[in-house]
């Protein structure tokens, strides 16, 4: 025997409780179904609450706390610590890798993952130099991969 979850009485009660501003958990407790069932039915009925009286509270910020650096800012800090303040002048077209290359199977946390050549070619390999701690590339390839802006 099939027991219908959403009877017309339950749907009417759902609409009344929803318009009254009850939460999905409260509606579920009132009409005897799960919270997820209520959320699904609200979605299928395209019910929308009036947002006139509902405002989100403004974010509270403490005046003394410094904001946490975001991903790009954190990366910039790591890179700035990894490179000397006055880098040695280097020719822009000079090769970075020293001939110590590795295959895909030899890659590890202790090898630079910079690809050399074109994938699928016979001479395709990876740099294989020692990377900067916590980074995937050696210092030379990190300079190519991450451009640090002077802010």
Number of C-alpha atoms within 10 A of each C-alpha: 3 4 6 7 11 15 10 10 10 15 17 12 15 22 15 13 18 19 13 10 12 14 14 19 14 15 22 19 12 14 16 12 15 13 16 12 14 23 15 11 15 17 11 9 10 8 12 10 10 9 7 6 5 8 7 5 6 6 6 6 9 8 6 6 7 8 8 8 11 9 9 10 12 12 15 19 13 15 19 12 10 13 14 9 8 6 7 7 6 9 7 7 6 7 9 15 17 9 10 12 20 20 14 11 6 12 16 12 14 18 21 26 25 21 17 14 12 10 10 8 8 8 11 15 22 21 24 24 23 16 21 21 13 9 16 18 24 22 20 18 20 19 13 11 11 11 10 15 6 5 4
